Amino acid sequence: MSTPAKADILKALSSVEDKARGGNIVALEMVQGITIREGHVLFSLEVDPARGPSLESLRKSCEEAVYKVAGVLSVTAVLTAHSGPAPDERKKPSKPASAAPLNIPGVKKIIAVASGKGGVGKSTVAVNLAIALGQRGLKIGLLDADIYGPSVPRMMGIADKPKTSSDKKLIPHEKYGIKTMSIGYMVDEDTAMIWRGPMVQSALMQMMNDVVWGELDVLVVDMPPGTGDAQLTMAQKVPLAGSIIVSTPQEIALADVRRGIAMFEKTHVPVFGIVENMAYFISPGSGEKTFIFGEGGARRTADTLGVPFLGEIPIHTAIREGMDEGKPIVATAPESEEAAPYARLAEDLATRLAAGDSTRPAPKVIIE
Ligand code: ADP
């Protein structure tokens, strides 16, 4: 069987209309990176993620159109995000949004909650910390910058799309006393999204710049996990007052912490300190502490690296349940034993911010 030519694929795709934008998807320059391998066709469709689940039917129409071309054995169309400021603005992004100077009028301080790797409880800390800071009377925003796996919508129990203002800026949701924005409010969790490096950057900058945050004392940013290019750029472009690094106690996690601290050091962002999450489990009957991941690892690493140790958070079923149900423990049971570590962390951080501790330079870290 003959291998289909790129021209045939493009011809088939030009029959697909993007009704929202009023034109065929090839003419609108939405089709990118057509790859044909022995009858297997792959391409991406550049879209505005704010359009949400309606994109899925467009993606499917593309696959169906290409499948009809002679010689095609399989078709895979993936949605990639471009960062156009609004769905109906047709202009191609000529330069990434990140090129614009970051200016969030009204936002006094931005702090990053980061981790060397995923699954350590970074988002759980970011959400509960933001709410606890709000309970101290501060005006708080929470930006979910973890665009690979935005979990803030689930943790905050928010499923609605954000509204837009008359000048096409996004209006953050307000719940539990704080404002929040997440790419997850715009994109269906099941919509396949592939983010290319520059897009990550511009999507993040858009979420900072094109959101009506209003007056905020602190914007808490739930960073993407790890220390790759996206994180580095974020640390470089955003005027961060400081960062908090979340880790579990194991050695392996702590090696990632060192890398995380080095990243902030490279970008001259002060490190407020390390929080040890899942530090121990308290047996319900005896109250005995079990150090599932070893004892005191994060504290030792903090000492070794010369950064403050910001405290430990035990493993509690109630913490996980709260996050799964969209009811963070700090909001639903602020006086509980489970909420106490977050309240202490908020108090500590508020003191550091007030004392201008953010001017302290990051420690020197050398990575072998
Ligand atoms: P990350 O943002 O680092 O990927 P998450 O905050 O999503 O991690 O947490 C991963 C999982 O662990 C979630 O199910 C969360 O509810 C749970 N979790 C986080 N911290 C705790 C804790 N202290 N006790 C119990 N479960 C926790």
Residues whose N, C-alpha, C, O or C-beta is under 5 A from the ligand:
A	BS01	ADP	K117 G118 G119 V120 G121 K122 S123 T124 S151 M278 I313 P314 I315 H316 T317 I319 R320 M323
